[in-house]
Amino acid sequence: MPGFRPSPLLSDAAPLCRRAGAVLLLALCAGAALAQAPGLRRTVLQKADVAAPGREAVVARVELDPGAVAARHTHPGDEISYVLEGEGELMIDGEDPHRVKVGEAFVIPAGKIHAARNSGTVPLRLVGVYVVDKDKPLATPAK
């Protein structure tokens, strides 16, 4: 349109909006990358409020295919898991690797960076209970 000049307010806001959109896109992609990792499936079975304000329990079935790795990540609360099938290796930052197998349980404290690898020949299946902050994603990739 001849003679049309955009408002200076709008032109000043554009770079900020582009940066905010890029940050949001990166955050969404990082969460999706963890959730969509090849060979890893986490299926939420139930969510329920717990006695601690602002927190909830999330019960999930977790499956890791033979040879697959759950990349380094954290949870915004404690993870309590029980191995139903298979065997694997649990790597928690600052600790020696832990071997886990059928019938064993483990606890990972809130915010602790960890990863897992299925070292067996069958899928590693476990039930995980996460007692986490309601307003945060269940898992966040570690840096």
Secondary structure, 3 states (H helix, E strand, C coil): CCCCCCCHHHHHHHHHHHHHHHHHHHHHHHHHHHHCCCCEEEEEEEEEECCCCCEEEEEEEEEECCCCEEEEEECCEEEEEEEEECEEEEEECCCCCEEEECCCEEEECCCCCEEEEECCCCCEEEEEEEEEECCCCCCEECC
